[in-house]
Amino acid sequence: MSPTDLGARSLDLTDPAAFVDNDVHAYWRDVRARNPVHWHEPTDRNPGFWVVSRYADVQPLYTDAALGSARGNVLDVVLRGDDSAGGSMVAVTDAPRHRPLRNLLFSAFTPRVLGEVVEEVGRRTTELVSSVVGRGTFDFAAEIADRIPMDTICDLLSIPAADREELLGWNKRALSSVDAGYDELDAIAARNEIVLYFMDLAQERRDRPGDDVISLIAAAEVEGRPLTVEELAVNCYSLILGGDETSRVSAISGVLALIGHPGQWRALRTGEVSVESAVEEVLRWSTPSFHVARTALRDLEIGGNAVRAGDIVTLWTVSANNDETVFDAPRRFTLSRSPNKHLSFGHGPHYCLGAYLARAELRMLLTALVEQVGRMELCGTPRPIYSNFLNGYDDLPVRFEGI
Ligand code: HEM
């Protein structure tokens, strides 16, 4: 069947293979045109849920208090039942507790901390790029994209260098997988490892505080009491989980897009477009997470459909970011695109806490490429991530020539 024959209801959105084996953008174009808000029928394994695809519906729903995140904000998790971190981890906590918890985490990212972390990102990125220029074929994912975000968050949390490789390994197992042999139990075990690791670290910082982010959060109060060690741990985990793979895939997709669009790469190199504008288009183009999930807290109407309290509602960012009524020629990679109000970081109360850092990482990467690389060449077919949540590639065989 050709992608255009798919029909608005014919992809099983709970199946990670749907996102690997099909033309995702053709599918969503069809959904937006024919069935923009619809009920995804239950499957053998899963209950049904609402699918929302147009920007005009998705964007306001991000801020709608009738939709909650406490049962999870990723479809797979909500389908399995409640998120075990619901009400503790910022991304899956609803009002009224969400706001003070978010403010606390945010307040720990002081300008001094962020300034130091970003400076380090710049230094590390410049070094990594210079180590691969002129070296022949290498995997951009493993040698560069893998190494920047995790170190950035680890710097933010003052994680000891010796622990970082292990954390990266757990995080990969927890969120994505490279092929159809995804092992759910292994993913759960990996998540537990991360939480246990952070519980030890949080206890340590509570006993012997420093001036790092974890110590700051450990000493503060939310709604009149300090966070428990478990709450501290899951919120540290949320920074790692939210910030590692998403940043990594945006860097990989950005380089792949620049290689596929030599005119845009030239415009960036000559300064015809600014790095800041390019960063926004890379974020829109790559849309690192396909969707967010919510649960209706009360009855509401979406696009003329009656949604009942308890129903699962999925907001398809990948579709909204390519909605032709908002973005002119959305599948044209246009670094100078303006305005570019993409939803890659979400919108409203749960808007990405790491957006500043994520943008800085991409800015540093593009700057390092412009300063050091003349020609970029693709040397193989990148392997798509087997996921209905994370959008991108696991590897990227390339060659960089110097200026
Ligand atoms: C929230 C995307 C980088 C930490 C979110 C949300 C999205 C997102 C879509 C909203 C989720 C929802 O509404 O349910 C991204 C993308 C990134 C990125 C595309 C990189 C390109 C980061 C980084 C960090 C981070 C670097 C940490 C340093 C968080 C946290 C939340 C969040 C803690 C939850 C905020 C809340 O619930 O109030 N992110 N993120 N993210 N992100 Fe990011």
Residues whose N, C-alpha, C, O or C-beta is under 5 A from the ligand:
A	BS01	HEM	N73 V90 A91 R102 S238 L239 G242 G243 T246 S247 S250 P288 V292 L343 S344 F345 G346 P349 H350 Y351 C352 L353 G354 A355 L357 A358
